[in-house]
Structures are given as C-alpha cells and as structure tokens.
Amino acid sequence: MLQASDIQIRDPFVFVEDGCYYLFGSTDKDIWTGGVGFDLYRSGNLADFEGPFPAFRPPEGFWSEKNFWAPEVHKYRGACYMFATFKPKAGRRGTAVLKSAAVAGSAVLGPYEPYSAGPVTPPEWECLDGTLFVENGAPYLVFCHEWVQTVDGTICAMPLTPDLKAQAGKPELLFHASEARWAAPLKSRPDKVIPPERYVTDGPFLWKTQDGGLLLLWSSFGEDGMYRIGAARSASGMLRGPWRQSAEPLYAADGGHGMVFRALTGRLYLAIHTPNKTPHERPLFVEVAEEGGTLRVIKSLETGSVIINKEKWNV
C-alpha cells in the first residue's frame, strides 16, 4: 500500500463512490513535456492507497502528445466522464472530454477513451482546467482562459451540448484574476523573465453550500510568489454571479488547484497538491468546514495541525 507522501501528483481530484476514494490527477513524471496518460489511486481511508491503475492511455494517432493535465471525473446521466487538459499537435491548449468504456464493475475506474473531437474550449483560445457544472439541468464547462493570452487570466463559463461533446454557446466571463486581493502578478525568475501584470487563473471548482450558496475555488500566486487557493462566492447563487472574491486565500502554504469532497465520515475535505514544484508535488487532504457562507480550513488530515483562517469578503 502507498501513502500520500509516496504519490507524485498535481491537480488532485477525488471521486467518492461505493465506500472508496478514487484519486485522479496529473500523474506524468514531467507534466510539462510528457504525454504518458493519467493514473488513478484507490483508498478506503485517504491514508492507504492502492495503485497506480491506468485510467487513460492515448490511443494510436491521438491528437495530443503533451500537457496531459488536470483530469476530473464527473458522473452525468449515469455515465462517468473525464474532463482533462491537452495540448493538440496543431492548435491551442484546451479541455477535452473522455468517457469511461467500462461496461461492468465500477465505471469510475475506466479506462477512459476520447469522446469529444478534440478540445471543446474555443479553438482560438489558450485554455485549461475545465470543470463540469450542471445548473437547472443544463451542463456548463467552467474553465480558465490563460494569462499567456489574456495577460490578466480569466475564468469563464460556457454551455455544452446535452451529450457534452461540444460547446452550445459562447463563453461568458465570470471574473479576472486581478479582482482578488490575495492574488498578485507573476514574478520573474532567474530562468524566466515575465512581463509585468501577468495574473494566473488555475483550477476552478464549484461547490454548492448547505445554505444554497455557490462557491468557486481557484488558484493563483501571492505576493510572496507562493501558489495558493482562494474562493469566490456568487451573489446570486447562480453560475453567472456576480462573483465576490474573498479578501484572503483559503490556503496559502504553496499549495493549490483544489477541489472539495465529502468524505465517508461526512466531513468535508479540500484536496490540493503541495509543494508546487516538480517532481515534489504530493496530494494533501485538508479538512474544511462551511461557515458564514464560505469555507474555513480546520486541519490537515496528514498532520492534524490546526490552521486558522478568518475569512472576509470584498463587497
């Protein structure tokens, strides 16, 4: 059995079903240049993991060879679909849809096969980290329009066709990264000069709170250059917002690309990867609680350490 500290993974996503936790994520040893596929791990307690099991391997002639990033698995109309980022051989990076081919046993295990005809995000846009959200029965893709093209990274929402194979309407802007006080422009490094005022948006994930509210978790970088995750709350409780950004990050200790899931115990956990440096990324499960219409970090499942984070909202 493996421990979380044994698993190199970015962008962790946890699917809970039939008494098991299924951990997906970006699992190539070098996600920046590789294109091996996606693995998954299985656990009954979030401490001991079986795997890796191959969840997706590109078929011969697949249209992408690198940047296999951020797979998420969602159950929709009785089937399991994977939303993942790929860089086409010719074209711009975007989110595509795969579908589980399993006909017996647990469909969440896959294997997953190409379903959409390439990315469903706009072909002229540089996009990544698409997530599925269903509102009033209609499916939407919520994704990042990247800072490399927009300068100030954005998060957008776009309707999908009912079969999830294509876009069903134009993307709508939800917000810019610079709207959050906890986010800061990217800093140049010794190995890379970055022009000023470049803001990152990463890893959107939507969560319906018990009070009927709607949160959107997303990641960026702080003044200290550390990767972090924050939350925005929809003032209308609906996908189109308007969105109010938290004044402080939810988690700021060089971890991000988070999602929330309810454990078998009934507790809520935030799954993130930390640190944000290859090849050292590991999954971390942080207990959170809903409080005042948002989320508050309680403790790390791994260390049990208590983390205090008082949340304030921009209005």
N, C-alpha and C positions, 0 to 999 in steps of 0.2 A: 504493500500500500504506500502511496505517496502522501506527503504533507504539502500544504500550500507553499511552503518555502522551497519545495522541490520543483515547482511548476513555473517555467518561464512562459508568461502570457501577458499580452496587452489587451486592453478593451474588454475586460471580462463581462460575460453575460450569463446569468443563472436562470435556468428554466426549472420549475419545480413541478413534479408530477409523480403520482403513484409512490409516494414515500421516498423519492430520490431527488437529489440535486444534480442537474446536468450543467456543467461549466463549459461554456464556449468562449472563444476569444481569438485574437491574432496570435497564432502559435508558430509561425515560421521563425527559425532561429535569427534570421535577419529580415525583418519585415520590410525594410526599405528597398531591398533589391531582390528578395526571394519570391517565389511563387509556387511553393510546395502544395499548399492547401490549408484546411482547417482541421484541427483535432478537437475532441471533447473529452472531458473527465467526468466521472460519476462518483457521487458520495451519498452516504446516508446520514452524515452528521456535520458536514462542512469542515471536518478535520482530517479525515482519511479519505483518499481519493484512489479510484481505480482508473487505469488508462495509461497512455493516451489511446483513444479509439479514433480512427479516421472518420470525420464527418463529411468532408468534401475533398475530392481529388479532381483536378481539372481533366476532362476527357481529352482525347487526342484532337488537336485542332481548336482547342478552346481559345476564345478571342482575347484572353489576357494572360500575361506571363509574370506579372509582378504587382506589388501593392495589394496583397490579399489581406484586407483589414476589416476589423470590427464586425464579425458575424453576430447577428441577433436571430433568435428563433422565436417565432410567434405562431400560436395556433389560431387559425382563421377558417371558419366554415368547415371545421372537422379535420383539416389537414395542417401539417407543420410546414411553415415557410421560413427560409433563411434570407435575411436582408444583409448584404455584405458589400464592401467597397472593393473595386478592382480598377486597375489602370489598363485600358484597352491597348492592344498593339498599335492601333491607329485611332487616335481620339483622346478625349479628356477623361480624367478620373471621375468615377461616379458610382452610385449604388445600383446593384442588380438584385434580382430576386431568384432564389433557388427553391426547390421543393423536395421534400422527403420522398424517396422512392420506396420506403418501407411499406409492405403490404401485410405484414404480420408482426406481432410484438409491439414494441413501443416505437411509434413513428418519429419521436423526437431524436432517436439515435441515428436516423438517416439510413443509408447515405443520401446526401443531398445532391440533386442534379440541376443543371441550368434550366431555368424556367422562363425568364424574360429574355427577349432578344437583345442582350447587352444591357447597359445601364438604363434605368427608367428615368433618371435625372436628365435635365436638359443637355443635349449633346454638346452645346457650345459653352457650357459652364464647367468649371473645375469644382467638383462636389465630393463629399464624403460623409460617412457615418449616418446613413439613413436609418430611421426607425419607423415602425408602423404604429399608427394611432387610428382607432375607429371611433367616429363621432356620429351619433344618430344613424348608425348602420352603414355609414359611408367610410371607406378606407382612405387614409391620407399618409403620404410619406413626409416625415419631418426630417430635414437634413441640413447640412452646412454648405453654404456657398463659400468657397475657400478664400482666405485672405490673400493668397497668391494672385488672385484675380480681382478681388473686390477691394483690397487694401484693408478696409475695416470689415472683418469677417462677419457674416450674417447667418442667421438661422431662418429657414423658410419652410413653408408647408405647401404641399401640392396634392391635389386629389388624384387618386388612382382609379383605374377601371375596376369594376367589381371582382374580376378574376386576378387582379394585382399584376397583370402583365405589362401595363403601360400607363403613362400619365393620362389623366382625364380632364385636365385643365391646366391653366398657367400657375406657376409658383407664386406664392404671396409672401412678402417679407414679414417676419414676426418681430425681429429686432436685430440691431447691430451689437457687436461685442463691446464697443466703447460705451454703451449705455450703462454698463455695470461698473460701479465704483471700485469693485475688487479686482477688476481686470486692468492690465497695463499693456502698453505696446511691447512687442518683441524686442529683445536686446541683441545687439551684435555680439558675436563670439570671436575668439582668435581665429577660428577656421572659417567663419562666415560673416560677411558684412550684410546687415539687414537694413533697408531704408527705414526712415522714421515713420512712426504712427501706423505700424502694421499690427493689427489686433487679430488674435486667433479665436475661432469658434470650433469646438470639438464636441463629439459625443452627446448629442441631445437625447434625452429620455423623458417621457411624460409619465406623471403619476397622479392618479385621482385620489384626493384626500378624503377622509371619512366625513368631513364637513361639506363635501360636494365641490370643493375647490380643485383647481388644476395647477400642478407644478410642472415646470420644465427644467430639468437638471442639465447643465452643460459645463464644459471645461475651457479654461484659458490659462494665461500666465499672469503672475502678480508682479509687483514692483521689484521683488527680490529675484525674479526670473524663475521661480518655482511653479511647477504645474499645480493647478488647483481646480476645485469644482464649486460651483455656486448654483443658485436656484432662482428662477423667476416664477411669479405667480400671475395667473390670468385674472384680471379684474372682473371679467365677465363669467369666468368659469368655463369658457369655451376656447377652442383652439386659436381663434383669431385674436384673442386678447381683448384689450391691450395688455401688454406684459409689464409687470413691475419687478424690477431687479432687486434682489437682496443687497444690502449695503456691505455685508461681509460674506466671505466664502463659507460654504458648508464644511469643506475640508481643504486645508492649505499646506499640508506637510509633504509636498512633492508627490501628490497622488491625484488621479482623476480618471476621466472617461467612465463615469459611474452610472449605475442603474440600481433601482430599488426592487427588492423582492420580499415576500412574506415567507418566513421560514416555517417548517413543520410545527414548530413550537408556538406559532402565532406572532412571533416577534418580527420586526422589520429590520432588514439589513441593507446597507449600501455596499455594493461590490465595486471596487476600484482596482487599478494597478498602481503599484509603487515599488521602487522609485521610477521616475520617468526617463530611464536611461537603459538602452540595450547593451548587454544582454541580461540586465539585472532585474527586470520587471517581474513582479510576483503578484498574485491576487491577494487582496486583503478584504475581509468582510467586517464592516463597521456597523454596530448596532445603532439605529436611529429611532426617533420617536416623533410622531406628529404632535405639534404643539403650536397653538396660535395660527393655524392655517399653513404652517410650513414644517420643515424637518429640522430636528436638532440631533446632533451627534451625541451618543451616550458613551460607548466604549468600543474598543477593538475586540473582536472575537478571539484574535490570536493572543493579545497581551492582557486583555481585561482592563487596560488602563482607561481611566475616565477622562473624557475630553469635554471641556466646557465651551460652548459656542452660543452666545446670546445674539439672536437674530433681530435686525432692524430692517425696515423696508423703505425704499425711496418712494415718495408719493409726489 
